[in-house]
Amino acid sequence: METVGLKEFVDELRVQWKSLWRDRIDDKIRAEGIANQDYSKLFVERGTVIIATRDYKPPDFVEILEQHISSDAEKLVPPSPAVGGWGKFVRSALNKQKGLARRLAPPKPERKKDQQLKKGGRGWLHFRMR
């Protein structure tokens, strides 16, 4: 497929993907979500459980896209946060580098030993006790 047609196909898949999750039927008794239509491009039939509470792997958009397109899937869809992307690279590699160009903290001003205290040692408050 050419890139323009490929992008349109991926956008069409995304629309179906959003519709699948938005229009699902929630079965509160069995605690699962069920597809209410056939989504042939997503390989999901009507009545298929798409989300459940225990030991269930929901369908993954990237895996579906890889089934349709063999090699160009990585270029069109960013990686999942579990795998990592630019953000994870920045957090793991760049933020842990030692800052060689960091400036040292300015030295604290030193008070002379016999310097007179401000306000006679009463502090900075401006009230009088009567």
BAZATOR-832877 format. One line per field, with one value per residue (C-alpha): residue number from 1; chain; x, y negated, z negated. Coordinates in steps of 0.001 Angstrom, whole numbers. Layout:
REM residues N
pos c(NUM / ...)
unit c(A / ...)
u c(X / ...)
v c(Y / ...)
w c(Z / ...)
//
This chain:
REM residues 130
pos c(1 / 2 / 3 / 4 / 5 / 6 / 7 / 8 / 9 / 10 / 11 / 12 / 13 / 14 / 15 / 16 / 17 / 18 / 19 / 20 / 21 / 22 / 23 / 24 / 25 / 26 / 27 / 28 / 29 / 30 / 31 / 32 / 33 / 34 / 35 / 36 / 37 / 38 / 39 / 40 / 41 / 42 / 43 / 44 / 45 / 46 / 47 / 48 / 49 / 50 / 51 / 52 / 53 / 54 / 55 / 56 / 57 / 58 / 59 / 60 / 61 / 62 / 63 / 64 / 65 / 66 / 67 / 68 / 69 / 70 / 71 / 72 / 73 / 74 / 75 / 76 / 77 / 78 / 79 / 80 / 81 / 82 / 83 / 84 / 85 / 86 / 87 / 88 / 89 / 90 / 91 / 92 / 93 / 94 / 95 / 96 / 97 / 98 / 99 / 100 / 101 / 102 / 103 / 104 / 105 / 106 / 107 / 108 / 109 / 110 / 111 / 112 / 113 / 114 / 115 / 116 / 117 / 118 / 119 / 120 / 121 / 122 / 123 / 124 / 125 / 126 / 127 / 128 / 129 / 130)
unit c(A / A / A / A / A / A / A / A / A / A / A / A / A / A / A / A / A / A / A / A / A / A / A / A / A / A / A / A / A / A / A / A / A / A / A / A / A / A / A / A / A / A / A / A / A / A / A / A / A / A / A / A / A / A / A / A / A / A / A / A / A / A / A / A / A / A / A / A / A / A / A / A / A / A / A / A / A / A / A / A / A / A / A / A / A / A / A / A / A / A / A / A / A / A / A / A / A / A / A / A / A / A / A / A / A / A / A / A / A / A / A / A / A / A / A / A / A / A / A / A / A / A / A / A / A / A / A / A / A / A)
u c(0 / 1148 / 1500 / -1595 / -3814 / -2153 / -2806 / -6468 / -6724 / -5203 / -7543 / -10485 / -9268 / -8983 / -12567 / -13768 / -11555 / -13067 / -16559 / -15872 / -14954 / -17546 / -20550 / -19798 / -22408 / -21376 / -22579 / -22466 / -23431 / -20499 / -18253 / -17343 / -17717 / -19225 / -19015 / -22457 / -21600 / -19376 / -16050 / -14514 / -11390 / -10698 / -11355 / -14147 / -17595 / -20809 / -21001 / -17241 / -15993 / -13588 / -12927 / -13157 / -11895 / -9600 / -6966 / -8140 / -6062 / -8143 / -7567 / -4592 / -4758 / -1108 / -1413 / -4487 / -2655 / 340 / -1955 / -3176 / 153 / 3312 / 6207 / 4889 / 2966 / 5758 / 5984 / 2271 / 1402 / 3505 / 4591 / 2468 / 3574 / 4491 / 7076 / 8270 / 8809 / 10477 / 9086 / 10460 / 13794 / 14031 / 13078 / 15433 / 18477 / 18645 / 17418 / 19861 / 22947 / 25166 / 24966 / 28552 / 27706 / 25793 / 26798 / 27815 / 25618 / 26771 / 28559 / 26456 / 27330 / 29340 / 28501 / 31313 / 31653 / 31250 / 28683 / 25791 / 22448 / 19654 / 16874 / 18957 / 18463 / 14652 / 14255 / 12455 / 9013 / 7952 / 5853 / 6491 / 5548 / 4010)
v c(0 / -3528 / -5855 / -7999 / -4951 / -3353 / -6398 / -6425 / -2717 / -3238 / -6172 / -3986 / -1272 / -3832 / -4962 / -1355 / -810 / -3808 / -2703 / 794 / -519 / -3284 / -1173 / 2043 / 3689 / 3809 / 6939 / 5971 / 9425 / 11181 / 8081 / 8083 / 5929 / 7420 / 6181 / 5190 / 5294 / 7107 / 5368 / 7355 / 5198 / 5620 / 9396 / 9038 / 10585 / 9580 / 11062 / 11398 / 10550 / 7631 / 6867 / 8985 / 8735 / 11719 / 13426 / 11873 / 10137 / 7545 / 7012 / 4789 / 2193 / 2573 / 6357 / 5979 / 3425 / 5748 / 8500 / 6194 / 4558 / 6530 / 4061 / 481 / 768 / -701 / -3823 / -4659 / -3884 / -4979 / -2197 / -1435 / -3026 / 404 / 876 / -2702 / -5553 / -8940 / -9781 / -6610 / -7171 / -10676 / -9471 / -6502 / -7721 / -11482 / -12363 / -9977 / -11506 / -13436 / -17137 / -18135 / -21733 / -22376 / -25369 / -25061 / -26668 / -30150 / -30252 / -31301 / -34728 / -34543 / -36815 / -38429 / -37312 / -40676 / -42147 / -43990 / -42164 / -43743 / -45243 / -44472 / -40703 / -40891 / -39746 / -41360 / -41902 / -45527 / -45675 / -46817 / -44941 / -47254)
w c(0 / 601 / -2362 / -1671 / -1300 / -4298 / -6464 / -5418 / -6230 / -9680 / -10351 / -9338 / -11705 / -14507 / -13945 / -14197 / -17262 / -19056 / -18062 / -19420 / -22862 / -22952 / -21864 / -23763 / -25974 / -29639 / -31403 / -35067 / -36319 / -34631 / -34751 / -31099 / -28020 / -24879 / -21281 / -19980 / -16239 / -13780 / -13239 / -10405 / -10087 / -13805 / -13675 / -16271 / -15842 / -17536 / -21036 / -21472 / -24951 / -24573 / -28221 / -31366 / -34907 / -35413 / -33277 / -30036 / -27406 / -25544 / -21823 / -21041 / -18274 / -17281 / -16983 / -14756 / -12638 / -12327 / -11064 / -8293 / -7497 / -7981 / -8132 / -8294 / -11566 / -13700 / -11554 / -11693 / -15308 / -18278 / -20650 / -23686 / -26978 / -28338 / -25601 / -25710 / -23331 / -23385 / -26816 / -28374 / -26652 / -28105 / -31597 / -31566 / -29631 / -29581 / -33059 / -34728 / -33134 / -35458 / -34885 / -34184 / -33431 / -36643 / -38616 / -42199 / -44814 / -45786 / -49136 / -52123 / -53473 / -56640 / -59535 / -61397 / -65006 / -66666 / -64300 / -65925 / -65741 / -63738 / -65902 / -68967 / -68542 / -68627 / -65044 / -62137 / -63666 / -63885 / -67013 / -70552 / -73678 / -76312)
//
